[in-house]
Amino acid sequence: MKATIERLQRMAGKMCVKGKFIEGIPFGSGHINDTYRLAFEEDNGKVHLYTFQGINHHVFPNPPEVMENIDRVTTHLAEKIAADKSGKRRDTIRLLKTTDGKPYCFDSDGNFWRAYHFVDDVNSYDMLSTPEQAYQIAKSFGEFQCDLADLPGKRLNETIKDFHHTPRRYQQLWDAVKSDPVGRVKDVSRELDIFHSLEDECSTLVRALEEGAIPERVTHNDTKCNNILLDNKTGEGACVIDLDTVMPGLVHYDFGDMVRGGTGTTAEDEPDYSKVHMRMEMFEGLLKGYLESARKFLTKEEIELLPLSGKIITLEIGTRFLADYINGDIYFKTSRPAHNLDRARVQIALAQSIGEAMPQLMKMI
């Protein structure tokens, strides 16, 4: 859903922006939604920045439910932040409402759009470079979960059903293999054998939930390191972003995805997967930061499953990349023919590295 300047201006006209439109540029590196930074200038010269996003309604089939969740969550977080007298800097994304008070609007083609106040003096990283960054990011996600542990009202909407239900993600992979719509299965037998050999282990978290061993929580469900904005001055976590998948889940979905996205030695689409392994010092930083902020509400059983969650979520994401490759690259954005296959191979290599390190990770717990 690429937007022209004219379309961005029309969308801005439906929002409660301040000033006259002066600029609209693509922003961010997300795989799903199209994001733009818009600038507006008042007569006194003050410039206001906003983030505008076109919501991918193929990925999120019910955008109003997505926005209901985000509105509830950000309102609750803002109240928690306002009541915090510690003086530490943290924030939440703040929705820009439409002129009729809604958290989203439509363009002429029926696409959903939303806007946020732009967060200044922060940065994000696609890949962690220091254990301190890992610590700050995990601490922020832990605070996020802790703040939402008492979210009032009904259960949040499931914005993507079974998003982290690993056995069903596996089934989607086997369905793709069975249909083989573009004839790619013959090229991925090694990858399929590996996924098959680890399928039972990857059901551990779902089984624990079904058996009542661990509880359902409100979780982010997409805890890539670039979904935390870090303060430019202090390096501390300032704001959790990309809340489309905030919904009922397990804490392990969030911690596991932090391990997946934060401990690898390469980008998630590195073509040479022999370069991929887990960085132990990054895992230690993630674990320390996460437990510092989240331990107060976690159960013993939840804590004990944290190391394995990294391996499980890494493999789960790998099944999604491989299924999308087999299906002809219809879900994730790609920039080369084997892009999703490279992503899947990186996940496999990282999961294998995490598995080899599991005895050491359990000792850290």
Buried (B, 14 or more C-beta within 10 A) or exposed (E): BEBEEEBBEBBBEBBEBEBEBEBBEEBBEBEBBBBBBBBBBEEEEEEBBBBBBBBBBEBBEBBBBBBBBBBBBBBBBBEBBEEEEEEEBBBBBBBBBBEEEBBBBBBEEEBBBBBBBBBEEBEBBEBBEEBBBBBBBBBBBBBBBBBBEEBEEEEBBBBBEEBBBBBBBBBBBBEBBEEEEEEBBEEBEEBBEBBEEBBEBBBBBBEBBEEEBBBEBBBBBBBBBBBBBBBEEEBBBBBBBBBBBBBBBBBBBBBBBBBBBBBBBBBBBBBEBEEBBBBBEBBBBBBBBBBBBBEEBBEEEBBBBBBBBBBBBBBBBBBBBBBBBBBEBEBBEBEEEBBBBBBBBBBBBBBBBBBEBEEEBEEBE
